[in-house]
Amino acid sequence: MIYFWVILAYLVLLIIVGAYRSNLVKTQEDFMVAGRRLSAKVLVGTLLATWIGSGSIIGGAGLAYRKGLPALWFDAGVWIAIIVLYLIAGRARKIALFTVPDLLEVRYNKYARILGSLVTIIAYTAIVSYQFKAGGMVLNLVTGISIDQGMIITAIFVISYTALAGLISVVYTDVVNGLVMAAGFFVTLPFLLKAAGGWRGVVANLPPDRFQVLGSMSLSEALSYSLPSMLLLLGESNMYQRFFSAKDPQTAKKSVIGWLSGTIILEALIVLLAVIGSSLFLDIDSEMVILHSARHGLPLAVGCLLLAAIVATIVSTADSFLLVPATNIMRDFYQRFFNPHPTPQKMILYSRLVVILLGLVAFLQVRFFKGILEMALYAYTMYGVGITPAVMASFFWKRVTPAGGVASIASGMGTTIVWELLHQPLGIPTVYPALFLSLSSLIIISLATPKSAPEKWQPFFD
């Protein structure tokens, strides 16, 4: 039970930090974009903690258990995306909006905003749902309660905490979570490697293809893991919300450098830990490899630290991905169409109620997917092909038109839903047809319709 008490103590620490910071939530800007006053150091911490969640620690680690080092293809797309975002961060902060759908309306029209909000709500509640499942898996491991009961406990904590906190609290607890993550993964590596008999022991216990560039995967399969994560991150609302929260454009741009370095290191560590764990535990659920290693392959103190790091990844990702669609509903539907000028108190109250509602929706979605990696790829594809082409065109292509942007979002979202309902015909991963139709619609319809007025694109290029 010591593992349970460590996790409980850590969650209490997060509540204390969040409660202290929640006192600073006075306005809509405080709740949604942390008052636009975040420093580069805080931004690096919150960007890291938000991105690295159970998709990496459970889904990505499970892939590494089955495939070995070639699982890094799942992360490689992320690294490329962050490099591109370095070119955008300063410009995004200069525009100083609240949400990505805000951005879509400024660059395109209100229909792009509505569709963008729908895509975000669908994709992000799916991402939150598998954070709940991951939390249930952790609690099942350390206490013996069922995964379903663990999911309920995780959902109650995350929903309550997010409703209380708002972004101004979330980003500071993310900094704590980021530090715990880094410490947990770094400290764990030498202990787990020693338990496996060193790197020679790992290599001796695993097939040679686990250490090759592609391993047992074809290039098409490898790209089917890389593309969804890359496309998601290029348009990812949490990241733009962080850029909007920076104290100035230079701070937003500077934070991306630290974020890239930290992401490469931490994601590579997760894959290494999973590969080492796969050499120690040969017959377990692949997505449990790092959890199992923490419980059965490490000294007590190190195992507790690693489990705290895992909890940090789950909580920090869940609260951020829950807050974004709540912000979308309030900004893109309530304020846009029903009440353009609500009082700050009413805005914060309704935002908290929407967080609770979306948390319940996320909880109900868990039943529709078999595993966390499957859920992650669906959500990443839905958002990445629905939103990202239109967002990227906003910053890099002056010729894109409102009709092209709307068609891209609609075709990407629609193709993803249809292809998934058809269970990926001919075994073709959803990302390929969905991305093709989204990009084709964007380019062809933009070229076939009149150019946008300069005032539409100038804010994105100054």
N, C-alpha and C positions, 0 to 999 in steps of 0.2 A: 504493500500500500504506500510505500515511501514515494513511488513514482506519482501516484495520485495526489499526494499532499504537495509535492513540488509543483505540479501543474496548477493545482488550486491556488497556491501561494503566488504563482506567476500571474494568473488571471486577476487575482486581487490587486496586485501591483498595477496592472493595466487599468483597472477600474479607478484606482486612486489617481493615477496620472490623468486619465480621461475626465474624471469628476473635477479635478482642479482646473483643467483647461476649459471645461465646459462653461465655467463662470465667465469666460471671455466672449461667449457667443451672445452678441447683442443685436446683430444685424444679419440680413440676408448674405452679405459678403463674408461675414465671419463663418456662417454655417456652410456656405458653398465653396468659397475660395480663400478661406483662412485670412480674410481681411487684406489680401494681396500684399503680404509683408514677410514672406518666407525667405530665409537666407539660403545660400547655395548648400551649406552643410546639411541643413534640415531637409532640403529638397532631395539631396542624394539619398539620405536615409529613407525618406518616404517613397521615393521612386523604386528603390531596391526592395523594400519590404512589401510594397503593393504588387510588384510584378512577380516576385518569386513566391508562389503559393503551393497549394497541394497539386496543381497541375504539374509542377516540377518535382516536388518531394514525394508524391505518390505515383502520378501517371508517368512522368519522365523517368523516375527511378525504376518503375516497373518495366519500362521499355529497356532500360539499361540492364536489368536483370536478365531479360530474354535475349537481347542483342549485343550487349557489351558496349565498348566504347563508341561504336557507330550510332548509339543513341544520341550522341552530341549533335547529330543532324537536327534533332528536335529543337535544339538551342541555337544552332548556327543562324537560322533565320532571324532570331531575336537580335543577335549581335549586329547583323547588317541593318536591321530596322533602326537601332539606336544611333548608328552612324548617320543615317538619313535624317533622323529627328534632330540631330545637332544643327542641321541647316535650317530647321524650322522653329526651334524653341524660342529664339529671340523675337521672331516675327509674330508668333502666336501670342506671346506676352504683350507685345505692343498693341495688338488688337484688343486685348483685355476683355474678353467675353466671359461667360460662365460655363457653357457646355459646348460640345462638338455640334449638336443640332443648332445652337445659336450661330455657330460658324457657317453651317450649311445654309441657313436662311440668308445671312449676309452675302454669301457668295452666289447662291442660287435663288431660292424662293421658299415660301412657307410650306410647299408640298415636300420639298427636300427635308425641311426641318421635321415635319410630321413623320415621314418615312424613317428618317434617321433615328428619331426617338423610339419608334416601334422596334427597329432592329436592335437598338441598345437595350431596351427592356427585355426582349426575348433572350438575347445572348448573355447579358450580365446576370439575369436571375439564374440561368443555367450554370454559370460560373460559380455563383454563390452556393447553389445547391450542392455542387460536389465539394465545396469547402465544408459544408455541413456533414457530408458523408465521411470525409477525411477525419473530421473531429470525432465522429462516432467510432471510427476505426481505432483512433488513439485511445479513447476511453475504454473501448472493448479490450484492448491489449493490456492496459494498466490496472483495470478494476474488475474485468470479467463480466461487466454488464453487456447486454446485447448491443449490436451496432445501432439498431433502431433507437434504443433508449439513449445511447451516446449522441446520436444525431439530434434528438430532441433537446438535450442539455446544451449542445453546441449552438443550436439555432436560437434558443432562448437567450444565451449569453450574447451572441453576436448581434441579434436584433436589438436587444435592450441597450447594449453598449453603443451601437451606431446611432440609435435614436437619441440617446443622451448627448453624444459627443459632437456630431457635425465634423466638418473637415478640420477645423482649428484644433480639435482634440486628437483626431485620428492621426494627423501628420506627426504629432509629437510622440504618441505611442508607437508610431511606425519607426521612429528613430530608435527607441528602446528595442523594438522587435528586430530591427536591422542589426544592432550590436549583438544581441543574443544569437541571432542566426549565424553571423560570422564567427563568433566565439565557439558556438556549438559544432559547426562543421570543421573548423580548423583543429580544435582540440580532439575531435573524434577520429580524424584520419590516421594519426600514428598508432593509436590504440587498436583500431580495427585492423589496420595493416599488420600489426604485430600478431594479432590473434589468427590471421590467415597464413602466418609463416612468411611474411614479407612479400614483396612483389613476385618473387620467384614462385612462392606457394600459390599465389593467385593465378599466375600464368599456367602452372602445372595442373591446376584443377579445372580449367576451363578450355573449351575448344579454341583452336587458333583463330577462327573467324571473329571471335569476340574482340580481337585487337587489330582488326583491319579497318580500312577507311569505310567501306560499305558493309563488310561482313556478309551476312546472309541476305541482305537487302538488295534489291535492284535500285538503280538510280531513281526510277520513278517512285518507288516506295519511299526512299529517303527524302525526296522532295515533297512527297505528300505529308511528311511530318514537319518539314521546314517551312513550307509556304503558309499554312494556316497561322502559325505563331508569328511569322514575319508580318503578314497582312494585318493580323489583329493589332500588333503593337504600333504599326505605322499610323493607324487611326484611333488608337485606344484612348477613350475618353478620360480615364483616370490620369493618364500622362499629360494630356492637354490641360486638364483641370489643375494639375500641379504647375504647369507652365503659367497658366493664368494667375496662379497664387503667388508667383515670385514677386519680389519687391521691385524688380525692374527687368528689362529684356536681357541685359548682360548676365544677371544672376541666373536666369532661366537657362541660358546657353551654357554657362560655366558648369551648371549642375549635371549636364548630360555627360561630360567627360568622366566625372566620378562614378556616375551611374553605369556607364559602359564598362569601366574597369571592374567594378564590383560585381556586375552581372556575369561577366565572363568567368571570374574567379569562383563565385559561389555556385553557378550552374555546373561548372566543370567538377567542383568538389562533390556535388550531389551525385553526378554520374559515377565518379570514382568510388564513392562510398557504396553505391548500389552494386557496382561490379565486384568490389571486394566482398560485399555481403553475399553475392551470388556464388562466390567460391566457398563460402562457409556454410551456407544453408541451401542445400540443393533441391529441396522438395517443399517449398512454401508458396503461398500466394505471391506472385511476383510484385504486386503493388504494395505488399507489406514489408518489402525487404529492408528498408531503412528503419521502420518501426520495429521489426523483429531484431535487427542488429542492435538497436538501442536497448531492448529488453533482455536479450540473451547473449550478446556478443561483446559487451563492454563492462568495465568496472561500474559499480553502482553510481558513483558521483558523475562519471562521464556520461553514462546512460541517461541520468536525470537531466544533464545539461543538453544533450541531444534532443530529448523529448520536449524540453522547454523551447528549443529552437524550432522544432516541428510545429508546436502549438503557435509560436510566433508567426510562422509562415501562413498558417491557416487563418488566424484571427486578422492579421493585417490585410490579407487579400480579401477576406470575406467582407470586412466592414467597408473597405474602399469600393468594392464592386457592388455593394448594396446601396451605398450613398449616391453613386452616379445616376442610376435610373430613377431614384427618388428626386434628385435634382432635375432630371429631364422632365418628369411629370409636372413638377411645380413650375419650372421655367417655360417648358415648351407646350404645355397644355393649359394649366391653370392660369398662369400670368398672361400667356399669349392670347387666350381666347375667352377667359371668363372674368378675370380680375387683374387688370394691368398694374394697379397700384395698391396692393395689400399692405397693411401695416406690418412692420418687422415682426411683431409678436405673433400675428396670425400666420405669417409666412413660415416662421420657425415651428409653430405648433403643427401646421398642416404637413410640413416636411417630415416631422417625426411620425405622424400618423401614416404617411405614405411609406416610410421605411418599414414600419411594422407590417403593413399590407404586403409589400413586395417580399419581405422575409418569409411570410407564410406561403406566397406563390412559389418562391424558390424551394422551400421545404417540400412542397408537393411534387416538384419536378423530378426528384431523385429516382422515383420508381420507373421512369421511362428509359433509363440507361443501365447497361450491364456493368461498366467499369469507369473509373475516373478518366483514363486516357480517352476513351470513346466520347465522354461528355465534353472534355476539353477540346477535342478536334472539332466536334459539332459547333460549339460556341465560338471557337476561334474562326471557323470558316464562315459562319453566319455573319459575324461582325466584319471580318476581314474583307470579304467580297462585297458586302452590302454597303459599308461606310468608307473603307480606306481608299478605293480608286477616286471617289469624289473628293475626299479630303486632300489627297496628294495632288490632284489636278488643280485644286484651289491655290496651292502654293507654287506649282511648277508649270502650269499651262494656261496662258492668258486666253487662249481660244476656246476653252471649255464654256459651254452655255448652260443656262438653267435647265433646259429640256434634256441635255445630255447628262447632267448630274442626277436629275430625278430618275431618268431611265436606268442609269447605272445602279442606283440604290435599289430600285424596284426589281430589276432583273436579277441582281445578286441575291437579294433576300428570297425572292420567289423560287429561283433555281435551287438554292440550298434546301428549302423546305420540301420541294417536289422530289429532288434526288434522294433525300433521306427517307421520305415516305416510300419511295420505290426500292429502298434498300440497295442503293448504289448499283444500278444496272451494269452488267458486263464486268463487275468488279472494279469500275473506275471510281477512284476517290472523289468525293463531292467537290473538293476544291477546284478540280480542273474544269469541269463544265461551268461551274458557277463563276469562276474568275474570268473565263473566256467570254461569257455572255455579258458580264458586268463591264469589262473593258471595251468590248465591241460596241455595246450600247453607248458608252461614254464617248468614244471617238467618233463613230459614224453619225450619231444624232447631233453631236456638237458641230461637226463639219457641215451638216445638212441644214442647220438653223443659223439665224443671224448672229453675228458677234455680239458679245456682251458690251455694254457701255463701259468706258474706262473706270468709272467710279465703282463698278462691281469688283474689278480685280486689283486696282491700285493699292488698297490697304494690305493685300497679301504679298506684295512685291516691294514695297518701300523698305 
